[in-house]
Amino acid sequence: MKLIGSTTSPFVRKVILVLEDLGIPYELEQVRSLTPDGAKQIGKYNAARRIPILETEDGSIFDSTIICEYLLEKQGKQIDVKTKLALRLIDELCDSCIILFQQKLWECDLKWESKFSQVQFERVKSILASLEKKVDKGGLHQMEKDWLLCVLDWLSFREVFNWKKGHLALENLYESLKDKERYQKSAPRT
């Protein structure tokens, strides 16, 4: 199998964690997705020009959640609906954070003053508050911890905003996980 994407992407990272957890060998093809050449290269694999992309004997698969479900199904494993919803919430957090990052990166809305950016940031705050409560109650499964760590570590790496402010349970979870070897191997800084 070949995984195509950028190791700075939290979406690519979560697929890497699933591949490694399942012991599935893979080749990683690095693509700089935010460059015109990178976007063009990604477009060869899918019209949405999104990473990650997994090349398999079944064809080309994009969307990190679909890739993870595919990998688990191949191993005879499934994710229950409750866990899928929890993981979807983390993906929604990641999507909105990436949009906010891109608003700054491409100088579209540096201070998030547009209605669009404000809606995204309100969404981020709402999801972080929900996850804060869940983490505080100790209610995360391993895959949820993995995916959440990917987003929080990316937010810290990209310095999108200070997500730690007002989220002590999330910060404590992040600090307890980020230096573990399994996460260090796929950290966005490597």
N, C-alpha and C positions, 0 to 999 in steps of 0.2 A: 504494500500500500504506500501511496505517496500523499503526504499532507502538504498543501500549498498555502502559505500565509506568512505573516510577519510575527516573530516571537514577541514583539511588543504588544500585540493584540490580546486582550483578555479572552476573546472568543477562541482564538487559536490555542491559547494556553490551556483552556479547559478541555479541549479535545486532546491535547498532549497528555494531560493528567489521566484522562479516561483510557487512552491508548496504553499508557505505562501501567496503570492499575490492572488492566486486562492482560498485560504481557504480550501485546500485539506489536510485532516489529513494523516499523515504518521508516520511510525516508522523508526528511523535511526539505522542501524547496522554499527557500526564503524569497519573498517578494516584498518590495517596498510599496505597499498598497496606496500610500498617499501621494505618490508621484504619478505624472501622466503615463510614463512607461510602465509602471507597476499596474496601474488601472487597466491599461491596454492588454498586458499579459494576463491579468485575471479574467478579462473579458473573453479570452479564448476558451475558458473553462465554463463560464456561466454568464448569461446576459445581465444578471443583477450586479455583476462586478463586485461581489462580496467575498470576503474571506471569513473563515477557512474554506478550503475545498479539499475533499478527500477523493483521490483517484483509486477506484477499486475494480475488481473483476466485474462488478455489477454496473460500472459506469462512474460518472463524475457526480459527487454529492456536495452541495453547498448548504450552508446554515449549520452553525455549530451544534444546536440542539438536535437537529435531524441527524447529523453525523454521529453524535453521542448515542442517540437511540438506535441507530443502525448498528453501531459497534456492539452495544449491549445485546441487541436482538441476535446478532451473529454468535454471541456467547450463550444464548438461551436465557438471557436476563431481561427483565422488563422493569419499568418505573411505574409505580402506582400514580393515580390521578392526583392525590394530595401532594406528593413529591414533585410531580410535573408542574403543578401550580406554584409551588414554592420556588422552583427553578425558573419558571417563567417570570416571576416577580424580580428575581436577580437579573435576568436578561433585560427586563424593561429598565431597571436601574442602569445597567451598562449601556443600553441604547441611548438613553437620555444624556448620560454623562459624555458619551462620545460625540453626540450632537453639540453639546455645550463646548467641548474641547475644539471641535471643528469650527464653531462660530468664532472662537478666538484665533485659532490657527490661520484661518483664511480671511481674518479681519472683516468678517461680516457684521459682527455684533460683539465688540470687545468687552463691553460692560454688561452684556445680557440685558439690554434695555428694551428690546423688541418684545411684543406680546408673545411671539413664538418662543423666544429664549426664556421668558418669565414662566411660561407654562411648563417648559421642560424642567426648569430649576425647582418649581413647586412640586412637580412630580417626583423629582429626585429626593427632595426633603421628606415628602410623604412616605416614599418607599424606605428611606433610611430610618425614619421613625418606626415604621412597622417592623423592620428587621431588627432594630435596636430592642424592641420589646420581646421579639422571638428569641434573640440571642440571650437576653437577660434571663429568660425562663429556661434556657438550655435546650431549646427545641429544634436544633438543626441536625439533620442527617449528614453523613460524611460528604456526600456529593454536593449538598448545599454549602457546606463549609468550603469545599474546594472552589466552587464557582464564585462564592462571595469573596474569598481571598483573592481570586484573580481580578475581580473588579476593584476591590479596595487597594490592592497593590498597584494596579494600573493608575488609579486616581492619585496615589502618592507619587508614583513615578512621573506622571505628566503634570502634577501640581495643578490640577484643574480647579480645585477649591479645597478649603480645609474641611474635609468630611468628618474629621475626628471631633470637631467642636460639638458638644452636646450629645455625643454618641460613645459614652464610656464603655458600654458592653461590646460594641463593635470594635472599638480601639483595642480593648483587652483581647478579644478573639484574634484580631489581626496580629497583634504583638506576640501572641502565643503560637501562631502558626508560621509567620513569614520566614523565620530562620530555619525551619525544618528542612532537612535535605531534599525531601520530595518536592518541595516548593522552590527551593533555591535553584535546582537544575533547570527550571523553566521560567525563572524570574525575568521580567521585561528588561532588566539592566544587563543581562548576560549576553 
